[in-house]
């Protein structure tokens, strides 16, 4: 299964914006872990 590049960029940009983590750290996250962080940030932002 391939993971859409646009979706990956969106997740990484979202987390980089909020956490200020370097790109290599964000790309090293497992997909499920990255999505969990995205969901948590969204909840913190009221979304």
C-alpha positions as a Markdown table, in Angstrom:
| # | Residue | x | y | z |
|---|---|---|---|---|
| 1 | Unk | 0.0 | 0.0 | 0.0 |
| 2 | Unk | 1.3 | 3.4 | -0.9 |
| 3 | Unk | 0.8 | 6.5 | 1.2 |
| 4 | Unk | -0.2 | 9.6 | -0.7 |
| 5 | Unk | 2.6 | 12.2 | -0.8 |
| 6 | Unk | 0.2 | 15.1 | -0.4 |
| 7 | Unk | -1.2 | 13.6 | 2.8 |
| 8 | Unk | 2.2 | 13.0 | 4.2 |
| 9 | Unk | 3.3 | 16.6 | 3.5 |
| 10 | Unk | 0.1 | 17.9 | 5.1 |
| 11 | Unk | 0.6 | 15.9 | 8.3 |
| 12 | Unk | 4.3 | 16.8 | 8.5 |
| 13 | Unk | 3.6 | 20.5 | 7.9 |
| 14 | Unk | 0.9 | 20.5 | 10.5 |
| 15 | Unk | 3.1 | 19.0 | 13.1 |
| 16 | Unk | 6.1 | 21.0 | 12.2 |
| 17 | Unk | 4.1 | 24.2 | 12.5 |
| 18 | Unk | 2.8 | 23.3 | 16.0 |
| 19 | Unk | 5.7 | 21.4 | 17.5 |
| 20 | Unk | 8.7 | 22.9 | 15.6 |
| 21 | Unk | 10.2 | 19.5 | 15.3 |
| 22 | Unk | 12.8 | 18.9 | 12.5 |
| 23 | Unk | 11.7 | 17.2 | 9.3 |
| 24 | Unk | 13.8 | 14.1 | 9.9 |
| 25 | Unk | 12.1 | 13.5 | 13.3 |
| 26 | Unk | 8.6 | 13.9 | 11.8 |
| 27 | Unk | 9.4 | 11.6 | 8.9 |
| 28 | Unk | 10.8 | 8.9 | 11.3 |
| 29 | Unk | 7.4 | 8.7 | 13.1 |
| 30 | Unk | 5.3 | 5.6 | 12.2 |
| 31 | Unk | 2.2 | 6.6 | 10.2 |
| 32 | Unk | -0.2 | 5.7 | 13.1 |
| 33 | Unk | 1.9 | 7.6 | 15.6 |
| 34 | Unk | 2.0 | 10.7 | 13.3 |
| 35 | Unk | -1.8 | 10.5 | 12.9 |
| 36 | Unk | -2.2 | 10.3 | 16.6 |
| 37 | Unk | -0.2 | 13.5 | 17.1 |
| 38 | Unk | -2.1 | 15.2 | 14.3 |
| 39 | Unk | -5.4 | 14.3 | 16.0 |
| 40 | Unk | -4.2 | 15.5 | 19.4 |
| 41 | Unk | -3.0 | 18.8 | 18.1 |
| 42 | Unk | -6.4 | 19.2 | 16.3 |
| 43 | Unk | -8.2 | 18.6 | 19.6 |
| 44 | Unk | -6.0 | 21.1 | 21.4 |
| 45 | Unk | -6.9 | 23.6 | 18.7 |
| 46 | Unk | -10.6 | 23.0 | 19.2 |
| 47 | Unk | -11.0 | 21.0 | 16.0 |
